Structures are given as C-alpha cells and as structure tokens.
Amino acid sequence: MGAGPGMALLPLPDPDLEADMYEWVSEYLEGQGYEQYEISNWSKPGFQCRHNLQYWRNLPYLGFGAGAHGCANARRVSDVLHIKTYSSGSYLASRSLRWLSRFRPHGQPDTRDPVR
C-alpha cells in the first residue's frame, strides 16, 4: 500500500474492521471447503502451493540471481544483493554467497544443540 517505509499511498483500514474482514473471509472459505495452510493462504485439500510448503517445511530449494535465497543441508544462503555486482560477475572470485542461518531440518533434532 505504499512506495517505501512510511510512504502509504492509501489509508490503512481500521484495525477492528481489518480483523472483522479477516474473520469473515476465514469463515466463508472454510464453508466453501477450503483449508487455511498459511496466514493468508487457503486451498482445497491437496491443492496447497507446493512452492511455499517447501520453505515452511525447511526443505531444500535453490535461488538464482541478484538477491536470491536458497536452502540446502540445513543452511540458508543468499546471493549478492546488487544487480550491477551480480551482472558484472566480479563477486564470483570472492564466493560471496552469504550464510544466513543454520536450522534443524523439519522433524530432525540437531545433535549439536545443547538445548532440547
């Protein structure tokens, strides 16, 4: 609804109205046989967006291009952010993929984690 931080082009809805609208949509879609599987996504059973489920289940995915993110071997990484740096290829020598975080794969304990 805006062009940048603090730059709203349209007025935000009243929070109570927004909550009422969300509740109405949730009830309506449920009545039509849809199930909610993300905060703002509903689908008929078996038709969830597999692309998004890959992220939420911490399964591997590849990201290509400036600013792309990927995940493999319980590590999240990102590519260089700026298109000029990416398109010049100058970052290749420095292997500038950034390791963003390490996590436990879905349903698996992390044996290195002392807190369980």
Number of C-alpha atoms within 10 A of each C-alpha: 9 10 8 8 6 7 9 11 10 8 8 9 9 9 9 9 10 12 12 12 12 13 11 12 12 17 12 12 15 15 10 10 11 17 18 15 13 13 6 8 12 18 17 13 11 8 10 16 13 10 9 10 13 13 13 11 11 19 14 15 13 12 13 10 14 16 14 14 20 18 21 14 12 16 16 20 19 20 20 19 14 11 12 11 13 16 11 9 10 12 14 12 7 7 10 13 18 12 14 12 10 13 14 15 16 11 8 8 11 13 9 7 9 6 6 6
